[in-house]
Amino acid sequence: MVETLTIRRPDDWHVHLRDGDMLKTVVPHTARQFGRAIVMPNLTPPVTVPEAARAYRDRIQAAVPPGVDFTALMTAYMVDGIDPDLLARGFEAGDWVAAKLYPAHATTNSAHGVTDLTKIEPALQRMAEIGMPLLVHGEVTQAHVDIFDREAVFIETVLKPLKDRHPDLRLVFEHATTSQAVDFVRGAGETVGATITAHHLVINRTDIFRGGIRPHLYCLPIAKREEHRLALRQAATSGHRAFFLGTDTAPHRIVDKEAACGCAGVFSAPTALEVYTEVFEEEGALDRLEAFASLNGPAFYRMAPNEARVTLSRRPQTVPEMVPVAGEQNAILPFQAGEVLDWTLDL
């Protein structure tokens, strides 16, 4: 039995850090586990210009604990009619490394998202030409489409036509949740990758309602049937170059999660790497964790992997019951709060 595991320091290719006191609370959790993180731009107002991206990055870096080596990688929020020159200028200057496509009203703070891809076609063409990745929240938002089918419908009606129009566009299918997404990514070639969250590898849709409604397991895209969870686990642990770590950690205060209309999001940052490690061990694939967590993502983003190493030890730990929010009389409930994990990241 493996007792310790040393890998290159991993990166998180999909995080939500919010802003203000919430940002100050959650940044240290991501920074202690990961060398870099792709930061989502869905603030209020959204990050749509390079100046906003630079200012947001400064606030994030100021919240990193002293002595911790962490780099926030910023993204642009796509809106109808976004200027291709603006995107290219920010990308070439290093203000952002990718652009995020939120279908309007698909998830938290996506009201300013894209209403129709025809309204961003010039931007997509420019991105394909300069190699700028498009990060896709892959769900349709039409009211008649069942929430559990929105990802599969998006792939057929939006994503496949998009790739047919722009075959050279580099694209990340964010937080994949279905076997259809896995199949699409596997067959899409070198220009397509996908992130997979820790929580979608652990829970299925039944868990959201097990013994009552579990609002802290409600996220978007929502967890699907067991067959899809198993497909995700197979993809993540396969070693395939297209699949890499992206937690989609999304903190909300407990009062906002447990409200009459609760927010979508799972906060997994405090123990994300340990949860992934448990999944890989359960699948007999600890030897492929480094590829998923530390190598595939940098390769897709055309970056070098981190030189530093981290070690995980088989040492039980209990996930915190809650994480207080700095400056507020409130808290966040972490994923698997109060549960015991077999692995601990050595610091």
N, C-alpha and C positions, 0 to 999 in steps of 0.2 A: 504493500500500500504506500502510495506517495505521501510523504509527510510535509515536504516543502516544494514549492514551485517558483522558479525564478524566470521572469520573462522581461523583454524590453518594456520600458514604461509605456503603458497604453495611452490612447487618446479617446476622447468622447466626441463623436462626430455629430451630435445633436443634443443641445441642452437649452433649457429656458432658465435664465438667471434673474428675470424681472428687473426691478430697479429699487432705489431707495433702501429702506431698512430690510426689505426682503432680500435684495441683492447682497447686502452685507452679511446676511445670515447664511445664504446658500453657497456663495462663491467658495468659501474655505472647504466645504465638503467635496466639491468637484476638483478643486485645485490639489487636494491632498492625494487624490487617486489618479489623476490624469495629467499628462504633460501639456496637452493642448485640448481645446474644445471649440467646436463650431457653435456659435451663439446665435440663437434665433432672434429675428428683428421685430417680433410682434409686440412692441411696446405701445403705449398710448402717449403721444402719437407714434406711429411706426417709423422705423429707421429707413428712410427713403433717399437720403442724400449722404455723400461721403463725410461731410462735417459732423452729422449726427452719429455716424458709425465710429468716427474717431473719438468723439466725446464719450460715447457709451463704453468704448474699449478702455478709456482712461478711468472711468468709474469702476469698471470691473477689476482692472489691474490694481487699483488702490485698495481693493477689498481682499486681495490675496495676502495670506499671512506672511510675515517676514521670513525670509530664508527658503520659501517654497518657489520652485521654478515652474511657472505656469504661463501659458500664452493663450489669450482669447483671440479666436479667429472670427471675424465679423462677417455678416451677411446683409444683403440688400433686400428690402421688402418690395416685391413686385406689385405695382398698381397699374390700372388701366392707363395706357398711353405713356408708360414710362419711357424716358428718353434713352435710346441706345447709347448715345455718346456719353451720357452721365454714368451709365453702368460700366462702360468700357473704361472710362477715366478712373473711376473708383477701383476697378479691378487691377488696372495696370499700375496704379499708385500703391496698391497693397492695402487700401482702406477696407476692402472686403474681399473675400476669397470665393464667394458664390452669391447667387441670388435665390431667394425663397419664394416659391409659388404657393400661395394660399388661395384656393377657390374661395370666393367671398362667402363669409358666414360658415365656413367649414369647422372652425374650432375657436379657441380663446383668442380674442383680439384679432379676428380676421375680417372684420366688417369692411376694411379698406382693400381687401384682396381682389383678385382678378375676377371679373364677371364673365368674360368671354376671351378665349385665347386669341381670337382675331385682333383684339385690342393691344396685344403685346407681340405680334408677329415680327415687327422690325427688330425689337429687342432680342427675341429668340434667335433670329438670324445672325445678329451681331455676336451674341454669346457663342454660337456655334463656330463662328469664324475665329474668335480669339481664344477659344478653349475654356470659357468661363462656365463652371458647372451650374446647372439648374437643380435646386433641391425641391422636391415635389411632395406636398401633402396630397396623397392620392385618394381623394374621395369626391364623388359628386355630391351636390347639396339639394337636389330637387326633392321636394317634400314627398313625392309619391314613391321614392326609392327607399326600401327598408334600410334602416341604419346598419344592419349586419351585411348588406349587399353593396354598400356604397363604394367600397374599394374595388370589388370585382367589376362593377359597372364602369367605374372610372377607367380601369385598365382597357376595357373594350372600346369605350366610346370617346375617350379623351387621350389616353396615353399612347396607344398604338398608332392612331392617326398622327399624333404629335411627332413620334419618332419616324414615321413615314415621310413627313414633311421636312424634318430636320435630322437626317440620319447621323450627322456628325456632332450633334448636340450632346455634350457630356451631361449626364443626368443621374441623380441619386433618388431612388424611390425611398422616401423616408418612412421610418417605423412601419415596415411591412408587417401585415397581420394575417395574410391569407396564403393558401397554397397557390392561388392564381398569381399573386405577386411573386412568389418564389419561382414559379414556372416562367413568368415573363422575364425576370431578371436573368435567369439561367440561359435563356435563349436570345438575349438581346445583344450580346457581343461586348466588346471591350469598353464601349462608351457608357455603359450603364452599371451602376452599383446600387446597393441597398443597405440601409441600417436596420438593425433588429434590436429591440429594447429588451432589457432584463425581464420586465414584468410580463411581456407577451410570451416569453419562453416559459413562464411559471404558471400563469393563470389562463383559464378559458372563460367563456361567457357565463357558465354556470356559477363560477366562483363569485361573480358580482352579486348573485342572489342567494348564496348559500347561507341558510339560517336567517334570512332577512336581507334587506338591501344594504350593500356594502359600498357606500358612496366614495370611499377612498380608493376603490378599485375601478371607479368610473373614469375612463379616459377616451380620447378621440385620436386616432380611430379606436373604436371599442374592441375589446377582446372578442374573439370569435369562437367557433366550435372547437372541440378537442382535436379534430382532424387537422385543423389549421395550425394549432399550437404544435402538434407533432411535426408538421411540415417545416415550421420555422426552426424547431430544434435541429432537425436533420440538416437544414441549410446552414445554420450558424456553425454547427460543429463539423461540417464537411471539409473545411479548409478551402472551399471555393473562393477564388480571388474577389468575387463580386460582393461578398457579404462581410460587413464589418460592424463594429460596436458603435451604437448610438443610443444612449439611454432614454432620450426624450424626457428626462427628469423635469417635472413641471410642478413647482411648489404652489400650493394655495393654503391659506389659513384654514384651520379646522372649521371655523364658523362659516367659511365660504363653501367648503366641501359639503357640509352637513345642512346647508340651507334648503329652503323649499325648492329652489332651482339651483342645484349644486354645480360647482365648476368642474370641468373635465381636466384631469391631470393626475399623474402618479409621481410622487417625490421619492426617487430611488437613490439619490446621490450619496447618502451616507455609507451605503454598503453595496453599491452597484457591482464593483469588480468581484466581490466575494460571492454575490448571487450568480453572476455569470460563471464563476469557477465551479460552483456547485452543479450547475446545469451541465457543464462540460464533463465533470466527473461522472455524473449520472449517465451520461451518454457514452462513457468510455473514451473520451476524446480530449483529455488534458493536454496531450501532445499537440493539439491543434488550437489551443486557446490563444497562443501568441500570435498566430496568423490572423485570427479574427479580431483580437483586441489591439494589436500593436503594429501589424504589417500591412494588412489589406487596405485599411483606410488611407494611410500615408501614400501608398502606391497609387490609389485612385486619384488623390489630390495632388499628385506629382510633388510630394515632399519626402524628405528623408525620414526614416523612422527615428524615434528618440534613441540616443546613445545610452541614457541611464537605464538601469534595471530596477525592478521591484520584486519583492519576494512575498509570497503568500504562504502561510503556515497552517497546518491542520490544528487549529486551536479554537475551540468554541467561543463564540461571542453572541451576546444578545443585542438585537437591533434596538436602538433607543425607542422608548415609548412615545416620545414626542421631541421636537426640536423647537425651542423657544425662538420667536422672531425678535431680532435686536430692536430695542427701542419701543417695543409694544407689549401689551398684556395679551399676547396671543401666541399660537404655536402652529407648527406643521406636523402632520402625522406621517412618518416615513413608511415606505413600502415594507411590509412584513414586520411592522412595529411589534416589539415584545417577543418575536420568534428567535430561536437559537439557530445560528448558522455554524457550519462546521469549519469554515475557513476565516482567517483574519489576515488583513494586509499588514505586513510589518512596516513600521514607520521608523 
